[in-house]
């Protein structure tokens, strides 16, 4: 082993550090998008529930018949809320993927640090005259 190996490891660790910074910033962006998507879904779901309640109160007949009629009349609002739910889940999936990417970089950094520590030890031994 040589100083060159240690220098290469230091360079690679530095690159990983920069990559980690970039990934963490991207994680923040994805986190905000997931929060916004969840907020949109919750708002639209409430609007759908309100629409159903409004329709239910306007209608005549048995409770079950009014429920079914109100559901059908509020269908467009439900479909919009369902689309928002899907967007929220997609944003959450992207967030989880980004978190996994960051964890992988952390593991690579830890491996690199262990290898660098080993290289430093070997260089120290070689410089002290111990045969490795």
N, C-alpha and C positions, 0 to 999 in steps of 0.2 A: 504494500500500500504506500501511497505517496501523498505529498502535499497537494498534488494535482487532484486526487480523489476527494480530498477534503474541500478543496476550492470548488469543485464541481457540485458537491453536496450543498455547500453554502449558497451557491448560485441557484440551485434547484429549490432550496428552502425559501430563498428570497422570492423566486418566481411564484411559488405556492402561496406565500404571504400576500403577494399582490393579487393573485387569483382569488384568494379567500376574501380580501377586501371587496373586490368586484362582486363576488357572489353574495356577500352579505348585503351590499347595497341593493342588488337585484331582489333579494329576499324581502327587503323593506318595501320595495315597489309592489311585489306580489302580495304581500301582507295587506297593504292598503287597498289593493284591488279586491281582495277577498272580503275585507271588511265592508267596502262599498257594495259589493255584490250581495252580501248578506243583508245589509240595510235595505237595498232595493227590493230584495225578495220579501222581507218582513213587511215593508210598507205596502207592496202590491198585494200580499196575502191579506193584510188587514182591509185594504180597499175591496178585495173580493168578498170578504166576510161582511163588510158593510153593505155592499151591493146586494148580497143574498138577503140580508136582514131587511133592507128597504123593499125589495121585491116581495118578500114573505108578508110584510105588513100591508102591502097594497092588495093582496089577493084574497079571495073568498074561498070557502070550502073547508074540508077537513084539514087537520094539521099536516097529515102526510101528503095530501095532494098539494097543499100550499108549499111544503118543503120542496117537493119535486119540481113544481113550476118555478119556484124561486131559483132553484139550482140551474135549471135550463136557461132562465133569463140572465143569470149571472155567469154563464159559461164563458163569454169572451174575457171577463175579468179573471176567471180561474185559469184560462189558458195563458194569459199574460203572466200571472203569478207562477205558473209551472215553468215557463221559459226562464223567469228570473231565478227560480230555484235551481234549474240546470246550470245557469251561468255561475251561480254561487258555488255549486259543487265542482264545476270545472276550475274555478279560481282556487278553491281549496285544494284540489288535486295538484295544480301547478305549485302551490305553496309547499305541499308535502314533498314534491319532487325536488324543489330547490333546497329544502331542509336536508334531504338525503344527500344531495350534491355537496353541501357544506360539510356534512359529517364525513363524507369520503375524503374531502380535502384535509380535514383535521386529522384523520387517520394517516394520510400520506405524510403530513407534517411530522407527526409523532414518529413514524418509521424513519423519516429523514433525520430527525434529531438523534434517534438511537444510533443510526449508522454514522452520523457525524461524531458522536461521542466515542464510538468504537475507533474511528479513523484517528481522532485526536490522541487516544490512548496508544494506538499502534505507532503513531509518529513520535510520541513521547518516548516510548520504549526503544524505538530505533535510534533516536537522538542520544539516548543514554547508553547505547552500546549493547543493549539486550537483543539477542537474535530472535526474530519472530517468525 
